[in-house]
Amino acid sequence: MQRAHLNNNKTIMKKIILTFLFGLLFFTSGFSQVDSIITKIKADFQKWQPIIKNEFDSCDKIYNYAWGENYQFDKWTHKKSDDSLTLSEAVSIIGKKDLGFFVYVETYSFSGDWHLITENYYDKDGQLYFVIWRMNTFNAEEPLTVEKRLYFDKNGNKIRNLQSVYKMNTKRKVNISFMDREVDYKLNLKEMDFYKFWKND
């Protein structure tokens, strides 16, 4: 009877150990897969940098202007407007057959309390894989630059989200409170607000 009890305990222990090992293997392989995706994203990011440097000034530019008492009206245009309208967004787009699309968006607050720059990297199919988001904000104990980096897999799942906070327009890290904002992104290029105007223009 005691031997049977011991054998039963050994069986239970084996099951626990096997479950733990399988879980550890799954956990490790998951991290390995994420690391390989991020390595690929970083490699593509590096390929983009000389292209952006050389073509940014001459690439497609689209502007969104707002007007009205509560800025309830807006329009997209390729031309910079006069001061009678308020610039809400400025978009720059570079497309490359082998790499995909780079979309640079500047977003302006009507109050002047903050300013956003978002670099969106899309693959050849228009699927988002990387975002660099920077916010200059005065809604803080002192003026700050907040930087966020978001990494995505092929299914649009966010696999890494990094955040750094700096004294405004420097790389000096600080740890103070501020009014945060969500990163606004679209998983597919066609979902971006300017896309229909850009394609139908």
C-alpha positions as CSV (number, residue, x, y, z in Angstrom):
1,M,0.0,0.0,0.0
2,Q,2.8,2.4,0.9
3,R,4.8,1.4,-2.3
4,A,1.7,2.2,-4.4
5,H,1.4,5.5,-2.7
6,L,5.1,6.3,-3.4
7,N,4.7,5.3,-7.0
8,N,1.6,7.5,-7.3
9,N,3.6,10.5,-5.8
10,K,6.5,9.8,-8.3
11,T,4.0,9.9,-11.2
12,I,2.5,13.1,-10.0
13,M,6.0,14.6,-9.7
14,K,6.9,13.5,-13.2
15,K,3.8,15.2,-14.6
16,I,4.6,18.4,-12.7
17,I,8.2,18.4,-14.0
18,L,7.1,17.6,-17.6
19,T,4.4,20.4,-17.5
20,F,7.0,22.8,-16.1
21,L,9.6,21.9,-18.8
22,F,7.0,22.2,-21.6
23,G,5.9,25.5,-20.3
24,L,9.5,26.7,-20.0
25,L,10.2,25.6,-23.6
26,F,7.1,27.3,-24.9
27,F,8.0,30.5,-22.9
28,T,11.6,30.5,-24.2
29,S,10.6,29.8,-27.8
30,G,8.0,32.7,-27.6
31,F,10.8,35.1,-26.5
32,S,13.1,33.7,-29.2
33,Q,10.4,34.4,-31.9
34,V,9.8,37.9,-30.6
35,D,13.5,38.6,-30.6
36,S,13.8,37.4,-34.2
37,I,10.9,39.7,-35.3
38,I,12.4,42.7,-33.5
39,T,15.8,42.0,-35.1
40,K,14.1,42.0,-38.6
41,I,12.3,45.3,-37.7
42,K,15.6,46.9,-36.7
43,A,17.3,45.8,-39.9
44,D,14.5,47.2,-42.0
45,F,14.6,50.4,-39.9
46,Q,18.3,50.8,-40.8
47,K,17.6,50.3,-44.5
48,W,15.0,53.1,-44.4
49,Q,17.3,55.7,-42.8
50,P,19.4,56.7,-45.9
51,I,16.3,56.7,-48.1
52,I,14.4,59.0,-45.7
53,K,17.5,61.3,-45.5
54,N,17.7,61.6,-49.3
55,E,14.0,61.7,-50.3
56,F,12.2,63.3,-47.4
57,D,12.2,66.9,-48.8
58,S,10.9,65.8,-52.2
59,C,8.4,63.1,-51.2
60,D,4.6,63.4,-51.2
61,K,3.3,66.0,-48.8
62,I,-0.3,66.3,-47.6
63,Y,-1.7,68.8,-45.1
64,N,-4.8,68.8,-43.1
65,Y,-6.3,72.2,-42.2
66,A,-9.1,72.9,-39.7
67,W,-11.4,75.9,-39.3
68,G,-14.6,76.9,-37.5
69,E,-15.4,78.0,-34.0
70,N,-14.6,74.6,-32.6
71,Y,-12.4,73.5,-35.5
72,Q,-15.3,71.3,-36.7
73,F,-14.3,71.6,-40.4
74,D,-11.2,70.2,-42.0
75,K,-9.8,69.4,-45.5
76,W,-6.8,67.6,-46.9
77,T,-4.6,69.4,-49.5
78,H,-1.2,69.2,-51.2
79,K,-0.7,72.9,-50.8
80,K,0.3,74.9,-47.8
81,S,-2.5,77.3,-46.9
82,D,-2.4,80.9,-45.7
83,D,-2.9,81.9,-42.1
84,S,-6.7,81.9,-42.3
85,L,-6.8,78.1,-41.6
86,T,-5.1,76.2,-38.8
87,L,-2.7,73.4,-39.6
88,S,-3.8,70.3,-37.9
89,E,-1.6,67.6,-39.5
90,A,1.3,67.5,-41.9
91,V,2.0,64.1,-43.6
92,S,5.0,63.0,-45.6
93,I,4.9,59.6,-47.5
94,I,7.7,57.6,-49.1
95,G,6.9,54.3,-50.9
96,K,9.5,51.7,-51.9
97,K,8.7,48.5,-53.8
98,D,11.1,46.3,-51.7
99,L,10.6,47.9,-48.3
100,G,7.0,49.2,-48.1
101,F,6.0,52.7,-46.8
102,F,7.3,55.3,-44.5
103,V,4.7,57.7,-43.2
104,Y,5.8,60.7,-41.1
105,V,3.0,62.6,-39.4
106,E,3.2,65.9,-37.5
107,T,0.2,66.6,-35.4
108,Y,-0.4,70.0,-33.8
109,S,-2.6,70.8,-30.9
110,F,-4.9,73.8,-31.3
111,S,-4.0,75.0,-27.9
112,G,-0.2,74.8,-28.5
113,D,0.3,72.7,-25.4
114,W,1.8,69.7,-27.2
115,H,3.2,68.7,-30.6
116,L,3.5,65.1,-31.9
117,I,5.8,63.5,-34.5
118,T,5.0,59.9,-35.5
119,E,7.1,57.8,-37.7
120,N,5.1,54.8,-39.1
121,Y,6.8,51.9,-40.9
122,Y,4.6,49.7,-43.1
123,D,5.6,46.6,-45.0
124,K,5.0,46.0,-48.7
125,D,1.4,44.9,-47.9
126,G,0.7,48.1,-46.0
127,Q,0.8,46.3,-42.6
128,L,2.2,48.3,-39.7
129,Y,5.3,46.9,-38.0
130,F,7.0,49.7,-36.2
131,V,6.1,53.2,-34.8
132,I,8.3,55.8,-33.2
133,W,6.2,58.4,-31.5
134,R,7.5,61.6,-29.9
135,M,5.6,64.2,-28.0
136,N,6.8,67.6,-26.9
137,T,4.5,68.7,-24.1
138,F,4.1,71.6,-21.7
139,N,1.5,69.6,-19.7
140,A,4.1,68.5,-17.2
141,E,6.1,69.7,-14.2
142,E,8.6,71.0,-16.8
143,P,8.6,70.9,-20.6
144,L,9.2,67.3,-21.8
145,T,9.9,65.1,-24.8
146,V,8.2,61.7,-24.4
147,E,9.3,59.0,-26.9
148,K,7.5,55.7,-27.4
149,R,8.5,52.8,-29.6
150,L,6.0,50.2,-30.6
151,Y,6.8,46.9,-32.3
152,F,4.2,44.7,-34.1
153,D,4.2,41.2,-35.5
154,K,2.6,40.1,-38.8
155,N,-0.8,39.7,-37.1
156,G,-0.9,43.2,-35.8
157,N,-0.1,42.2,-32.2
158,K,2.0,44.6,-30.2
159,I,5.1,42.6,-29.1
160,R,7.1,45.4,-27.5
161,N,6.3,48.8,-26.1
162,L,9.2,51.1,-24.9
163,Q,8.9,54.5,-23.4
164,S,11.5,57.2,-22.5
165,V,11.0,60.6,-21.0
166,Y,13.5,63.4,-21.6
167,K,13.9,67.1,-20.8
168,M,12.4,68.7,-23.9
169,N,14.5,68.4,-27.0
170,T,17.4,66.7,-25.2
171,K,18.5,63.1,-24.4
172,R,18.7,63.8,-20.7
173,K,16.3,61.4,-19.0
174,V,14.0,62.6,-16.3
175,N,11.4,61.0,-14.0
176,I,8.6,63.5,-13.5
177,S,4.8,63.4,-14.0
178,F,3.1,64.5,-17.2
179,M,-0.2,64.3,-19.0
180,D,0.2,61.3,-21.2
181,R,-1.5,60.7,-24.6
182,E,-2.2,57.4,-26.3
183,V,-0.3,56.6,-29.5
184,D,-2.7,56.9,-32.3
185,Y,-1.8,54.3,-35.0
186,K,-3.5,52.3,-37.8
187,L,-2.5,48.7,-38.4
188,N,-3.1,49.1,-42.1
189,L,-2.0,52.0,-44.3
190,K,-5.4,52.2,-46.0
191,E,-7.0,53.0,-42.6
192,M,-5.0,56.3,-42.2
193,D,-7.1,59.4,-42.5
194,F,-5.2,60.9,-45.4
195,Y,-5.1,57.7,-47.5
196,K,-8.3,58.2,-49.6
197,F,-7.3,61.8,-50.5
198,W,-3.8,60.7,-51.3
199,K,-4.9,57.8,-53.6
200,N,-7.9,59.7,-55.2
201,D,-6.1,63.0,-55.8
